[in-house]
Amino acid sequence: MSDPILTPDAPVNIAIVGTSGSGKSSSLEKLDPSITGIINIESKPLPFRGAGKFKQKYPKTVNEIDQALDQFLVDPQIKIIVFESFTFYTPLLLPLAKSIGMKGYDIRNFYNERIASLLKKFNSAKNKHIIMTAIDDTIKMMSPGGEEADQRKIAVEGTHKGKIESYFTVVLYTTVRANKTTGVAEYFFQTNADGMITAKSPKGMFPPLIPNDCDLVIKKMQEYYKSE
């Protein structure tokens, strides 16, 4: 991949959202390993051949995760940082708060503040793309007309519930469909909201459904902003 970072002034960050086994991790396969750093919080093997070529870190604590992110942010060779995954990061915050003696509302505030700090760090990254994977949850949200409706959102507790997507320019939801001819499962990204799924992308950047390929996503984003 040549010239991998062509973005507007603000970083163009991507959230990949979906259930376990729906293709979030496999979507990383075609990224250029020479410029991609993966923070593998789940400490699991990536589900494709050649995964060992990627520069990976396997942090087990919140402090180790922060250090790994900071190291990739200042590494000039790393242009794409994969945060794998937000769903495994958030459960580490409450035990950390309790271990340092916090109680009650202090724990809740600590949880919310650490998530805000992480998301702000993503958006302050210069000359980098951040790809964050996450599992979704179905929650009740108010529609513009005032009715309550179910929507799929990135799973999180606290004040950020239903709001994580606002920190990302592109939010893609994984979807799996059986090929009508072969019956074999095929993996895609849904790129725009449909009332239930809260995917989003800049107008005209993608068709409604694309292959689940993060390399393709980044190239399409480059073309989109280069043509302005």
N, C-alpha and C positions, 0 to 999 in steps of 0.2 A: 504494500500500500504506500503510495507516494503522497507527500503533503497531507498527512491525515487530519490536520486541524485547520479547517476553514470555517470559522464561525463568526457570528456578530460579536459585538463587544462583550455581551454577557455569555457565559458558558452555555453550551447546548448539552444538557445532561439528560440521561435516558433512564427511565424506570421500566424494568421488565417484570410484569406481574402475572401470577397465575398459580394454580394448584400444583402440588408436588407431582412430578412426573409429566408435566405438560410441555416441557421443552425449554425451560428457562436456561439451564446450564448448557444444554446442547447448542443453544443459539450462539455460544461464544466460539464455536469450533473454528470458524474461518477468520477470526481476528488475527492480525499479524502478531505473533508471539514476541517479536523483537522489540515492539513498542507497547506491549500490553502487560500490566501488572495486575495480578489477581489477589485480593485479600480474601482468602478462603476460610471464613469463620466456621463453616460447617466441618472443615477438615475432612472432606470426602473427595475421593478421586473424581475428576471431571469425566463425564460419560462419552468420551470420544478419543480416538487414536491421536497421538501427538500432543496430548495435554502436558506432558513433561517438558515441552519446549517453552512453556510460559513461565515467566518469573512469578512465583507464587509465595505468599506468606501465609502462615497458619497460626494466627494469634488466638489465644484462648481466654484472655481477659480483656476488659474494656480498655485498660491502659495499653496493652499490647496492640489492640486494634487501632487506637489513636496513633501510636508510634508507627505502625505499618502504613497508615494513610499518610501521615506526615512525610515519611520517607519517600513514598511514591510521588507525592505532590512536588517535591523538590528535585526529583530525579529527572534530568533533562532527556534521558532516553525513553522514559515512560510517557506516552501520549494518551493512553487509554487506561483508566483505572476501573477495575471491576470490583464492586463491593458485594460479595457473595456470602451471606445475604443479610438484609435488614431484619428479616424475620428471626434470625438467630442472634442478632445483636441486641435487640430490645429486652429479651428476658434476662440478660446479664446485668442490667442496670439496677433492678430492685435488690438483688442480693448484695451488690456492691454498696448501695446506699445503707443497707442494714449492717454490713460489715464494718462501716466506719461510724456506727453509732447513731444513725439517723432514725427518726420515728415519725409516724403520722404524716402530716402535711409536708414535712421536710423531705420525706421519701418521694412523695408525689411530685414536688417541685424539682427535686434532683432529676427524676426520670424525664420530666418535660424539658428541663434545661439542657440535659445532655443530648436529647434528640434534636433540639433546636440548634445546638452547637454543631452537631454533625452535619445537618442539612445546610447550614450557613457555610461550613467549610467546603462542602461540595460546590456551592454556588460562587465561592470566592476563588476557585481553582482557575489558574491562568494557563492557556495553551494546553488544556487537557479536556478529554471527555470523561465523565463519570457515568458508568453503567451500574445501576443498583438493582439487584433482584429482590423480589419480595413475594410472599404469599398474600392472597387477598382474603377479605372477609365481607360478608353481606351485612350492611347496616342500614338503618332508617335515616333518610335524608329528606329535607324539605324541598319540594320543587318550587320553581318561580311562582307557580299559582297558589302556593300555600298548602298543597296536599303532601302527605307523607308517603314516600315510596322507597322500596328496597333498591339499593345500589351496591355494586361490588367496588370496594375501596381497599387500598393497602392496609393490611391488618396492623393496628397499633392501639394502645390504650392512651388515656390522658387527653390533654388539650389538643393534641395533634390528630385525634381520631377524625377521619374523613377529610383531612387537610394536607396530607403528605404530598399528594399529586401536584399541589400548587408550586412546589419547589422544583419541578421538572418541566422542561420544555416539551419533551416527548414522553408519553406514558403508553406503553404497548402491553396488551393483554394476550397471553398465549391461548391458543385454541387448537384442538386436535380433531381432525375429521378423517373418516375412512374413505380411501379412494374408491369411487363407485365401480371401477373396473376390477381392481385387484383386491380390494378390501383391506389393504395395508394402511395403517395409520399415517397421516401426513400432518406436519406441524406448521402452524402459521402464527403470525401476529395480527391482532385486530388493532387498527390504528386510530379509530375514532369512536366516540361514545354512541351507544344505541339505546340509551335510557336506563339500562341496567349496568352495563360495563362502562366504566369511566375512563376509557382510553382517550388520548388526545394527541394531536400533532398539528403543526402549523398548516394553515390552509393550502391545499394543493401539493404538499410535500410527498404524500403517499396515497395510493389507492386504499380502499377500505380494508383489504386483506393482503398481506405480503408474506413471503417465506420467513420462517423464524431464523433469521441470519443477521446478527449484529453488525457484521462487516458490511453487508448490503445497506443496512440502516444508516450507518455512518457515511457511506459513499453517497447515498441519496441526500443526506443533509448537506454534504459538501456541495453537491450540484445545485441544491436549492438556494443556498446563500451566495454561491459564486455567481449565480445568474441574476442577482439583484442589480 
